[in-house]
Amino acid sequence: MGHGSQIIRQILLDNSLNDWLAAALAFLLTFTVLPLLRRLLRGRQPRRAERDLPTPIALAAYLLERTSRVVLWILALWAAERILILPASVDRVFNVAIVLGCALQAGLWASAAARFGLQRQLARSDDPGLTGTMDILLFVLYAIIWAVTVLLALSNLGINITALVAGLGIGGIAVALAMQTILGDIFASLSIAIDRPFVLGDALRVDNFEGTVEQIGIKSTRLRSVGGEQIIISNLDLIKSRVRNLSRATEWRALFNLALCYQTRSALLEQVPQLVAAAVRGYPGTRFVHCLLRQLGESALLFEVCFFVANHPDRDEPTQALDAVNREILRRFADAGLEFAYPTRTVLTRAAADPTASAGH
C-alpha cells in the first residue's frame, strides 16, 4: 500500500502521477461529455419544421451542429492543462492554441447565427427573390465577422493591433484605388440587396436588353434574354442604367391607330368609339381609356385607341389582349360596314390637271 502511494506521488515533469491521471481523466471527460451532450440535445430536438421552433431553441440547435471538433479537442486540452504545472513555453503554446480555437469557434458561431437569421427571415417571407439578396448580405457579414474575429484574437494574444489597424487602413486605401472597379461592383451589389429594385425572377429591360433575372452575384447580375442567351451585366453598370422592372407593372397600356376610309359616312364614324369600347371591354381585366379621331391623315382617318390590361404573372397579357381585341374590332367593324383604309396616294399629271391642253395638241 505504501509502495503504491509512493508511485502515485512520484514526480514526473514537475507533476505527480496523480496529477497526470487527473489531467487525463479531465481530458477524456471533456472530449467525451461535450459530444454526447451535443448529440443528446440534437436527438431531443422536436421533429418539426425549423420555422415552427422557438427562435432560441432553433438557434441553439443550429449552432450545436456547427461546433467544430477541433474546438472540442482544444477545450479538452485546456481542462487537462489547468491541472498540470507545465513549463512556460509549453503553457504559452497551450494558451495560443486555446485563444485561436476560441476565436475560430466564435467566428463559426457568429457566421452561423448570421446565416440562421437570414434563412429564417427568408422562410417566413416565402419570397424566393430574397435568395440573391441573402447571398450578398452574407458575403458582407462574413467579411466583417472574420475581420473582427482575427483582430480580437491577435489582441488576446498580446499583439498590439493599433499599428496593424492603421497599416490596414493605409493599405486598404491603396487596394481600394487599385480595385475601385471591383469594389464599385461589390458596393453596387450591396445597394441592390438593400434597396431591392429587382429580385430573382423579375423581367427587366436595361437599355436595349431584356430578360429575366437568373442570378444576382457579388460582381455581376445575370439575365436570361427572351432569345435564350445569357446576358451578364456588372452591378455598377446596372445601377447606373435606367432599369425597367416589367414584373412590377400592375397593368399594361395598349396604344394603336385605326385607319378608316375618308368615304365613311358620318353616322358610321359616330359609332366607332362605341364599337371599339365594346371590343375592349369584352376581354377580362381591361380598362378602356379612349377612342378618338386623332388625325386627318393623307389617305385615311386615323383613330387612336388606348386601353389598359391588368398584368398577370403567368400570362403574356399585353399580347393576348391585343390579339383578342383586334379580332373583336375586325368582327364588329365588318358587321357595321366600316372599311379600313389602304395607304394610297393620288398623283395628278399635267394632262389630268388641264384637259384643254391635251385637246389643243
Buried (B, 14 or more C-beta within 10 A) or exposed (E): EEEEEEEEEEEEEEBBBBBBEBBEEBBEEBBEEBEEEBEEBEEEBEEEEBEEBEEEEBBBBBBBEBBEEBBBBBBBBBBBBEBBEBEEEEEEEBBBBBBBBBBBBBBBBBBBBBBBBBBBBBEEEEBEBBBBBBBBBBBBBBEEBBEEBBBBBBBBBEEEBEEBEEEBEEEEEEEEEEEEEBBBBBBBBBBBBEEBEBBBBBBBBBEEEBBBBBBBBBBBBBBBEEEEEEBEBBBBBBBEBEBBBBBEBEBBEBEEEBBBBEEBEEEBBEBBBEBBBEBBBEBEEBEBBEBEBBEEBEBBBBBBBBBBBBBEEEEEBBEEBBEBBBEBBEEBBEEEEBEEBEEEEEEEEEEEEEEEEEEEE
